[in-house]
Each structure stands twice: as C-alpha cells, then as structure tokens.
Amino acid sequence: MRDFFILWMERIINVVIVIGAVSVFIGGLVVMFSAQGGFFQGLLAWVFGSIYLIVLGGMIYLGLGIYNNTKRTAEAVERLSQR
C-alpha cells in the first residue's frame, strides 16, 4: 500500500511541475504583451519562474530520492543479516 502512495505522489508531482512550467510560460507571455509589463519583465518572469520550478522540483525529488535510498539500504541490511 505504501508503494501505491509513493508511486502516485511521484506522478502527481510530475503533473504539477508540468502545469507549473506551462503557467510560467503563459504568465511570461501575458506580462510581455500587457500594457503595464514589457518584454524584459516577461523575460524576468520566465527566468525567475524557471528557477523557482527547478528549485522546488529538485527539493521534492531529493526527498523522494532519500526515501528510495533509505528503503534500498534497509533491504540490503536485511539481506546481510539473514546470511
């Protein structure tokens, strides 16, 4: 049951990151072509939005990676203790 939740959490995170990337792209275009914004403000929205997504996604996947490595280590220690 635990594997089910971890698998679906990974899938949901993938979808959220893709939706975030599309939102940053569209938001940058909206800022570029709005009366209050401009081309450079749109570029800044893309740059900072991309950095935000990379950092957020990286931290989330780092947590999942730590979980997977801990699980593998525990299984390896179990196999060693059964010898």
C-alpha positions as CSV (number, residue, x, y, z in Angstrom):
1,M,0.0,0.0,0.0
2,R,2.9,2.3,0.8
3,D,4.3,1.8,-2.7
4,F,1.0,2.8,-4.2
5,F,1.0,6.2,-2.5
6,I,4.7,6.8,-3.3
7,L,4.1,6.0,-7.0
8,W,1.1,8.2,-7.2
9,M,2.8,11.0,-5.4
10,E,5.6,10.9,-8.0
11,R,3.0,11.0,-10.8
12,I,1.2,13.9,-9.2
13,I,4.4,15.8,-8.7
14,N,5.3,15.3,-12.4
15,V,1.9,16.7,-13.4
16,V,2.2,19.7,-11.0
17,I,5.7,20.5,-12.4
18,V,4.5,20.4,-16.0
19,I,1.5,22.6,-15.1
20,G,3.8,25.0,-13.4
21,A,6.1,25.2,-16.4
22,V,3.1,25.9,-18.7
23,S,1.9,28.5,-16.3
24,V,5.3,30.2,-16.1
25,F,5.5,30.3,-19.9
26,I,1.9,31.7,-20.3
27,G,2.5,34.1,-17.5
28,G,5.6,35.4,-19.1
29,L,3.8,35.9,-22.4
30,V,0.9,37.7,-20.6
31,V,3.4,40.1,-18.9
32,M,5.3,40.7,-22.2
33,F,2.1,41.8,-24.0
34,S,0.3,43.6,-21.2
35,A,0.1,47.4,-21.0
36,Q,1.8,47.5,-17.6
37,G,4.5,45.0,-18.4
38,G,7.1,44.7,-21.1
39,F,9.5,42.4,-22.9
40,F,12.1,42.4,-20.2
41,Q,9.6,41.9,-17.4
42,G,8.3,38.9,-19.3
43,L,11.8,37.5,-19.6
44,L,12.4,38.1,-15.9
45,A,9.1,36.2,-15.2
46,W,10.4,33.3,-17.3
47,V,13.8,33.3,-15.6
48,F,12.6,33.5,-12.0
49,G,9.7,31.2,-12.7
50,S,12.1,28.6,-14.1
51,I,14.5,29.0,-11.2
52,Y,11.6,28.5,-8.8
53,L,10.3,25.4,-10.5
54,I,13.8,23.9,-10.7
55,V,14.5,24.5,-7.0
56,L,11.0,23.3,-5.9
57,G,11.1,20.2,-8.1
58,G,14.7,19.5,-7.1
59,M,13.8,19.6,-3.4
60,I,10.8,17.4,-3.8
61,Y,12.7,14.8,-5.9
62,L,15.6,15.0,-3.4
63,G,13.1,13.9,-0.7
64,L,11.8,11.1,-2.8
65,G,15.4,10.0,-3.6
66,I,16.3,10.0,0.1
67,Y,13.2,7.8,0.7
68,N,14.2,5.4,-2.1
69,N,17.8,5.2,-0.9
70,T,16.8,4.5,2.7
71,K,14.5,1.8,1.5
72,R,17.2,0.1,-0.6
73,T,19.7,0.4,2.3
74,A,17.2,-1.2,4.7
75,E,16.6,-4.1,2.3
76,A,20.3,-4.6,1.8
77,V,20.9,-4.7,5.6
78,E,18.1,-7.2,6.0
79,R,19.6,-9.5,3.3
80,L,23.0,-9.2,5.0
81,S,21.6,-10.0,8.4
82,Q,19.9,-13.2,7.1
83,R,23.1,-14.8,5.9
